[in-house]
């Protein structure tokens, strides 16, 4: 707890080597033995449990230089499963005392801005004292094998093979899981290796029995695809669980992995009863109590989604259980976290309301309701996001999510949207160090400036003076600043709110596509862009 693990990002099959330089004088070395503690997924095929093992550091692993400098190299072969591989080097004296080793040199900052006074003093001390080091410990975050070679494509199921009346701006015929299934072979031929199916979960389509036609009809067929009433049921209007399973099976037959939505919020209308006691509330100006509607995210209306209370452990566990149940049922390979940069959204507690007394001087809320923040003030950056721990420690919500999912499926893919913007700068650093692959959206904005177009994340376009290609270098460097070594990023060609590249770049479209595919990051295209 003295300092956070400094993570390194790897994938299954890469070499698992630990290389550190420590400083130890002769008196320290006498009678002491070095050990490495390793907390990692079990290497056994039938178990994915996290286990702790101790390994004696043999003399062949140590190279001594200048009598006090020791270079330690340990090779564990190749990473065998997805997960967190945590290690620490310690020395143990003859009388059994354990002492962590320290790495030589100054600890590098791990975040662009450090606000806490003690941390400021700590980093200032390290600038003045070359002898100050950090504990010889670390963490490898290991993602699925071949993740860096994937080509992703996003499909919004409703638009697959759909016919749209452009005058009325509504569907004539809507896409279904079956339409995606029929196109899977075509996606494979075009080089797609992973497909993100957006809108797979059950929404408030309000089904009813049509007694004249003898079939199920839907009163709200245009309900937001990311406002789920049940996060572990496939959308019935698009074909339901059976049709989704057939679609995933066809994808596997064509060598394509399938990723689906994972949502921290739920539909604000007709949601499942299991969410009833987990809803978050606030008071309006007149003191009336309302549910907290969703904030950022791809919703059609602000009120489409409702927020859950992630001060409650039940809310964490419910989300993870739903993801496990849904993905295991259909053989799904990964999840895509909607608006992942803000998980979990914890609001500021309304202390004035939560400490209110009734007219008989009795507290309105119980201590448990106070602790759970049953009534809040709508303030996005609270909880973990309002602490200095976010600058050094990973997001505990993501770590719990990743560990649970990798325990069940050691090849699972975890992708999180990371939009950035005011008060959300550098969130890709936190996602990366917490076990999530960040999906970024700033590449189209950077490229557009070269064509003399200022592109806002909402899709608004303004004319501006043409920038030089230095804009790309500036964007590239800024994106990677302070990221853990080996970070895997996903770059989007566009998004639901941005125009297609062909409209933005004109004749420069092919050059923009080359940038997307020749970068070291994972590319993801969308809709009709193939």
C-alpha positions in Angstrom: 0.0 0.0 0.0 3.0 2.3 0.1 2.9 2.8 -3.6 0.9 1.4 -6.6 2.1 -1.3 -8.9 3.6 0.2 -12.1 1.9 -1.8 -14.8 3.3 -3.1 -18.1 0.8 -4.3 -20.8 1.4 -7.6 -22.6 -0.6 -10.2 -24.4 -0.7 -14.0 -24.0 2.2 -15.7 -25.8 4.6 -12.8 -25.2 7.8 -13.4 -23.1 7.4 -13.1 -19.4 10.6 -11.5 -18.2 11.4 -9.4 -15.1 14.5 -7.2 -15.4 15.4 -4.8 -12.5 18.5 -3.0 -11.2 18.9 -2.8 -7.5 21.6 -1.4 -5.2 22.8 -3.6 -2.3 26.1 -3.3 -0.4 28.2 -6.2 0.8 26.9 -6.1 4.4 23.3 -6.4 3.2 24.1 -9.3 1.0 25.8 -11.4 3.7 23.6 -14.2 4.8 20.6 -12.9 2.8 18.6 -14.7 0.1 16.5 -13.1 -2.5 12.9 -14.3 -3.3 10.3 -13.2 -5.8 6.7 -13.4 -4.9 4.3 -13.9 -7.8 0.6 -13.5 -7.7 -0.8 -14.8 -11.1 -3.4 -16.9 -12.7 -2.8 -20.6 -12.2 -0.7 -22.1 -15.1 -2.8 -25.3 -14.9 -5.3 -25.9 -17.7 -8.3 -26.7 -15.6 -8.0 -23.7 -13.2 -7.9 -20.0 -13.7 -7.7 -19.1 -10.0 -5.2 -16.4 -8.8 -2.5 -18.0 -6.8 0.6 -16.8 -4.9 4.0 -18.6 -5.4 7.5 -17.8 -4.1 10.6 -18.3 -6.2 14.1 -18.3 -4.9 16.3 -16.0 -7.1 19.3 -18.1 -8.0 22.8 -16.7 -8.5 22.6 -17.3 -12.2 19.8 -14.7 -12.3 22.0 -12.0 -10.7 24.8 -10.0 -12.3 26.8 -7.8 -9.9 28.4 -4.6 -11.1 30.6 -2.3 -9.1 30.1 -4.4 -6.0 26.8 -2.7 -5.1 24.8 -2.6 -8.3 22.9 -5.8 -9.0 21.1 -6.6 -12.3 18.4 -9.2 -11.8 16.9 -11.1 -14.7 14.2 -13.7 -14.3 12.5 -15.5 -17.2 9.2 -17.3 -16.6 8.8 -18.3 -20.3 5.6 -16.9 -21.9 2.4 -15.5 -20.4 -0.1 -18.4 -20.3 -3.5 -16.6 -19.6 -5.1 -13.2 -19.5 -4.9 -11.6 -16.0 -2.9 -9.6 -13.6 0.6 -10.9 -12.9 1.8 -9.1 -9.8 5.4 -9.5 -8.5 7.7 -8.2 -5.7 11.4 -8.9 -4.9 12.3 -9.3 -1.3 15.4 -10.2 0.7 15.2 -12.6 3.7 17.9 -12.5 6.4 19.1 -15.5 8.3 16.8 -14.6 11.2 13.8 -14.6 8.9 13.3 -10.8 8.5 11.8 -9.8 5.2 12.8 -6.6 3.4 11.4 -5.4 0.1 14.2 -4.4 -2.4 14.3 -1.0 -4.0 14.9 -0.3 -7.7 17.6 2.3 -8.4 16.8 5.7 -9.9 13.9 8.1 -9.5 10.3 7.0 -9.9 8.8 8.4 -13.0 5.5 10.3 -12.8 2.5 8.2 -13.8 0.0 10.9 -14.5 0.2 14.3 -16.3 -1.0 16.3 -13.2 -0.4 15.6 -9.6 -2.5 17.7 -7.2 -1.9 16.3 -3.8 0.6 18.3 -1.7 2.4 15.2 -0.3 2.8 13.7 -3.8 4.2 17.1 -5.0 6.7 17.0 -2.1 7.5 13.3 -2.9 8.3 14.0 -6.5 10.3 17.1 -5.6 12.4 15.0 -3.3 13.1 12.4 -6.0 14.3 15.2 -8.3 16.9 16.2 -5.7 18.0 12.8 -4.4 19.3 10.2 -7.0 19.3 7.5 -4.3 15.6 7.5 -3.8 14.0 4.6 -5.7 10.8 2.7 -5.8 9.9 -0.7 -4.4 11.0 -3.6 -6.7 7.5 -4.7 -7.6 5.3 -4.5 -10.6 2.3 -5.7 -12.5 1.9 -7.2 -15.9 -1.6 -6.8 -17.3 -2.0 -9.6 -19.9 -4.6 -9.4 -22.7 -5.8 -12.2 -25.0 -3.5 -13.7 -27.6 -3.3 -11.9 -30.9 -5.3 -8.9 -29.7 -2.9 -6.5 -31.4 -3.5 -8.2 -34.8 -7.3 -7.8 -34.7 -9.3 -5.8 -37.2 -12.6 -4.7 -35.5 -15.8 -3.6 -37.2 -18.9 -2.1 -35.4 -22.3 -3.1 -36.6 -25.5 -1.5 -35.3 -27.8 -4.5 -35.7 -30.9 -2.4 -36.5 -29.3 -1.0 -39.7 -28.0 -4.3 -41.1 -29.7 -4.8 -44.5 -32.3 -2.3 -43.3 -34.5 -0.2 -45.6 -35.1 3.4 -44.5 -37.7 5.9 -45.7 -35.5 9.0 -46.0 -38.5 11.3 -46.2 -40.1 10.1 -42.9 -36.6 9.2 -41.4 -37.9 5.8 -40.2 -37.4 2.1 -40.9 -39.3 0.4 -43.6 -37.6 -2.9 -42.6 -35.2 -3.2 -39.7 -32.1 -5.3 -39.4 -32.1 -8.4 -37.1 -29.6 -10.9 -35.7 -30.4 -13.1 -38.8 -29.3 -10.3 -41.2 -25.9 -10.1 -39.4 -25.6 -13.9 -39.5 -26.1 -13.9 -43.2 -23.4 -11.2 -43.7 -20.8 -12.9 -41.5 -19.0 -14.7 -44.3 -18.8 -11.4 -46.3 -17.2 -9.7 -43.2 -14.7 -12.5 -43.0 -13.7 -12.2 -46.7 -13.1 -8.5 -46.2 -10.6 -9.1 -43.4 -12.7 -8.5 -40.3 -11.5 -10.6 -37.4 -13.7 -9.2 -34.6 -17.1 -7.7 -34.8 -18.8 -5.5 -32.2 -22.6 -6.0 -32.2 -24.2 -2.8 -30.9 -27.7 -3.0 -29.5 -27.9 -6.7 -28.6 -29.6 -6.2 -25.2 -33.3 -6.1 -24.5 -34.8 -2.6 -24.7 -38.2 -1.1 -23.9 -39.8 -2.0 -27.3 -43.1 -2.6 -25.4 -44.1 -5.9 -27.1 -47.8 -6.8 -27.3 -49.9 -9.6 -28.8 -51.6 -8.5 -32.0 -54.8 -10.4 -31.8 -55.7 -9.7 -35.5 -52.4 -10.8 -37.0 -51.7 -13.4 -34.4 -48.1 -12.2 -33.8 -46.1 -10.1 -31.4 -45.9 -6.4 -32.4 -43.8 -3.6 -30.8 -45.3 -0.3 -29.8 -41.8 1.3 -29.3 -39.6 -0.1 -32.1 -37.3 3.0 -32.0 -36.3 2.6 -28.3 -32.6 3.5 -27.7 -30.4 0.5 -28.4 -28.2 1.4 -25.4 -31.1 1.7 -22.9 -31.4 -1.9 -21.7 -34.3 -3.1 -19.5 -32.4 -6.3 -18.8 -28.7 -6.6 -19.3 -28.6 -10.4 -19.6 -31.4 -10.9 -22.3 -30.9 -10.6 -26.0 -33.3 -8.2 -27.8 -36.5 -10.1 -28.7 -37.5 -7.6 -31.5 -34.2 -8.5 -33.2 -34.7 -12.3 -32.8 -34.0 -13.0 -29.1 -31.5 -15.4 -27.5 -31.9 -18.1 -30.1 -31.2 -15.9 -33.0 -28.2 -14.3 -31.3 -26.7 -17.7 -30.5 -27.0 -18.7 -34.2 -25.3 -15.4 -35.2 -22.4 -16.0 -32.8 -22.1 -19.6 -34.0 -21.9 -18.4 -37.6 -19.2 -15.8 -36.6 -17.1 -18.6 -35.0 -17.5 -20.7 -38.2 -15.9 -17.8 -40.1 -13.1 -17.2 -37.5 -14.7 -14.0 -36.2 -14.8 -13.0 -32.5 -17.9 -11.3 -31.2 -18.1 -8.4 -28.8 -21.3 -7.0 -27.3 -22.4 -4.1 -25.2 -21.9 -3.8 -21.4 -23.8 -1.0 -19.8 -23.4 0.6 -16.4 -26.9 2.3 -16.8 -30.3 0.9 -17.5 -33.4 2.0 -19.3 -35.4 4.6 -17.3 -38.7 3.0 -18.5 -40.0 -0.5 -17.8 -36.7 -1.8 -16.5 -36.5 -5.2 -14.8 -37.6 -5.4 -11.1 -34.1 -6.5 -10.0 -32.9 -2.9 -10.5 -35.7 -1.3 -8.3 -33.7 -1.0 -5.1 -30.4 0.1 -6.9 -31.7 3.2 -8.6 -30.0 6.6 -7.7 -32.2 9.6 -6.7 -31.8 13.3 -6.3 -34.1 16.2 -5.2 -35.2 19.0 -7.6 -35.4 22.7 -6.6 -38.8 22.1 -5.0 -37.6 19.1 -2.9 -39.3 16.5 -5.0 -37.4 13.2 -5.4 -36.5 11.9 -8.9 -34.4 9.1 -10.3 -31.0 10.2 -11.7 -31.2 10.0 -15.5 -28.1 9.0 -17.5 -25.6 11.5 -18.6 -22.9 10.9 -21.3 -23.4 8.1 -23.8 -25.1 7.3 -27.0 -28.8 7.8 -26.0 -31.5 9.4 -28.2 -32.9 11.4 -25.3 -31.3 12.5 -22.1 -34.0 10.7 -20.1 -33.5 7.4 -21.9 -31.3 5.8 -19.2 -31.3 5.8 -15.4 -28.2 5.5 -13.2 -27.6 2.8 -10.6 -26.1 3.3 -7.1 -22.5 2.0 -7.3 -21.9 2.8 -3.7 -23.7 -0.5 -3.2 -21.7 -3.7 -3.7 -24.8 -5.3 -5.0 -24.7 -3.0 -8.0 -21.1 -4.0 -8.8 -21.9 -7.7 -8.4 -25.2 -7.6 -10.4 -23.4 -6.0 -13.4 -20.6 -8.6 -13.4 -23.1 -11.5 -12.9 -25.2 -10.3 -15.8 -22.1 -10.0 -18.1 -21.0 -13.5 -17.1 -24.4 -15.0 -17.6 -25.0 -13.4 -21.0 -21.6 -14.0 -22.5 -21.4 -17.6 -21.3 -24.9 -18.4 -22.6 -24.0 -17.2 -26.1 -20.3 -18.0 -26.3 -19.4 -14.3 -26.7 -15.7 -13.2 -26.7 -15.7 -9.8 -25.2 -17.6 -6.7 -24.0 -17.6 -3.0 -25.1 -18.1 -0.7 -22.1 -20.5 2.2 -23.1 -18.9 5.5 -21.9 -16.3 3.5 -20.1 -14.3 6.6 -19.1 -16.8 7.4 -16.4 -17.3 3.9 -14.7 -18.5 3.8 -12.0 -20.4 7.0 -12.0 -20.7 7.9 -8.3 -22.4 11.1 -7.4 -21.8 13.5 -4.5 -24.1 12.6 -1.5 -26.7 15.2 -0.6 -25.5 15.5 3.0 -28.1 18.2 3.8 -31.0 15.9 2.8 -29.4 12.7 4.2 -29.0 14.3 7.7 -32.5 15.9 7.7 -34.7 15.4 10.7 -38.5 15.0 10.7 -40.7 17.3 12.8 -40.4 14.9 15.7 -36.6 15.3 15.6 -36.1 11.8 14.3 -33.7 11.1 11.4 -35.4 10.6 8.1 -32.6 8.3 6.8 -30.9 5.5 8.5 -27.1 5.4 8.8 -27.0 2.7 6.1 -28.9 4.9 3.7 -26.5 7.7 4.5 -23.5 5.5 3.8 -25.1 4.3 0.6 -25.8 7.9 -0.6 -29.4 7.2 -1.4 -29.9 10.8 -2.4 -27.2 12.6 -4.3 -26.2 15.9 -5.9 -25.6 15.5 -9.6 -21.8 15.9 -9.8 -20.0 13.6 -12.2 -16.5 13.5 -10.7 -17.0 12.0 -7.3 -15.9 8.8 -5.6 -12.8 7.3 -7.2 -12.8 10.1 -9.8 -12.5 12.8 -7.1 -9.5 11.3 -5.3 -5.8 11.7 -5.9 -5.7 7.9 -6.0 -6.8 8.0 -9.6 -3.4 9.5 -10.5 -1.5 6.5 -9.2 -3.8 3.5 -8.5 -6.0 1.6 -11.0 -9.8 1.9 -10.9 -11.0 -0.8 -8.4 -14.3 -1.3 -10.3 -12.4 -2.3 -13.5 -9.9 -4.5 -11.6 -12.8 -6.4 -10.0 -14.6 -6.7 -13.3 -11.5 -7.9 -15.2 -10.5 -10.4 -12.5 -14.0 -11.9 -12.3 -14.4 -12.2 -16.1 -10.8 -13.6 -16.7 -11.4 -16.1 -13.9 -14.3 -17.6 -16.0 -12.8 -17.0 -19.4 -9.1 -16.4 -19.6 -9.3 -15.2 -23.3 -12.0 -12.5 -22.7 -11.6 -9.1 -24.4 -12.4 -5.9 -22.4 -12.8 -2.7 -24.4 -13.9 0.6 -23.0 -15.0 3.7 -24.7 -12.8 6.7 -23.8 -14.1 10.0 -25.2 -11.9 12.4 -23.4 -13.0 16.1 -23.2 -13.1 18.6 -20.3 -12.6 17.0 -16.9 -12.1 13.6 -18.7 -8.6 14.2 -20.0 -6.1 11.3 -19.9 -8.7 8.8 -18.8 -7.1 6.3 -21.3 -4.2 6.1 -18.8 -6.5 4.9 -16.0 -8.4 2.4 -18.3 -5.1 0.9 -19.5 -3.7 0.4 -16.1 -7.0 -1.1 -14.8 -7.1 -4.0 -17.4 -9.3 -2.3 -20.0 -8.3 -1.6 -23.7 -9.3 2.1 -24.3 -11.2 2.9 -27.5 -10.3 6.4 -28.6 -12.2 8.8 -30.9 -9.8 11.7 -31.5 -8.1 10.5 -34.7 -10.8 11.9 -37.0 -10.6 15.2 -35.2 -6.8 15.4 -35.7 -7.0 14.4 -39.4 -9.8 16.9 -40.1 -7.7 19.8 -39.0 -5.3 19.0 -41.9 -8.2 19.5 -44.3 -9.1 22.8 -42.8 -12.1 21.5 -40.8 -12.6 21.8 -37.1 -14.6 18.7 -36.0 -16.3 18.7 -32.6 -17.0 15.4 -30.8 -20.7 16.2 -31.3 -20.2 16.1 -35.1 -20.4 19.9 -35.6 -18.0 21.0 -38.4 -16.5 24.5 -38.8 -14.0 25.9 -41.3 -10.6 26.6 -40.1 -7.1 27.3 -41.4 -5.5 24.1 -42.7 -3.1 22.6 -40.1 0.1 20.8 -41.0 0.8 17.1 -40.4 2.4 18.2 -37.2 -1.2 18.1 -35.9 -1.0 14.3 -36.2 2.3 14.1 -34.4 0.9 16.3 -31.6 -2.2 14.2 -31.3 -0.1 10.9 -31.3 2.3 12.1 -28.6 -0.5 13.5 -26.4 -2.4 10.3 -26.6 0.5 8.2 -25.4 1.8 10.5 -22.7 2.3 8.6 -19.4 0.6 5.4 -20.7 2.0 2.2 -19.2 4.6 0.5 -21.3 3.1 -1.7 -24.1 -0.4 -0.2 -23.8 -2.9 -1.5 -26.4 -5.1 1.2 -27.8 -8.1 1.0 -30.2 -8.5 3.8 -32.7 -11.9 4.6 -34.3 -12.3 5.7 -37.9 -15.5 7.5 -36.8 -18.4 7.2 -34.3 -22.1 7.6 -34.1 -21.8 11.3 -33.7 -19.1 12.0 -36.3 -19.6 12.1 -40.1 -18.0 9.3 -42.2 -14.4 9.9 -43.3 -15.3 10.1 -47.0 -17.4 13.2 -46.3 -14.7 14.8 -44.1 -11.6 14.1 -46.1 -12.7 13.9 -49.8 -9.7 12.7 -51.9 -7.7 12.3 -48.7 -9.8 9.4 -47.5 -7.4 6.7 -48.6 -4.5 8.4 -46.8 -6.6 8.6 -43.7 -7.4 4.9 -43.9 -3.7 4.2 -44.3 -3.0 6.1 -41.1 -5.7 4.1 -39.3 -4.4 0.7 -40.4 -0.6 1.3 -40.4 -0.6 2.7 -36.9 0.4 0.3 -34.1 -3.1 0.5 -32.6 -6.1 -1.7 -33.2 -8.4 -0.2 -36.0 -12.1 -0.2 -35.7 -14.4 0.8 -38.5 -18.2 1.2 -38.5 -21.4 0.6 -40.4 -21.0 1.1 -44.2 -17.3 2.0 -44.1 -15.8 -1.3 -45.1 
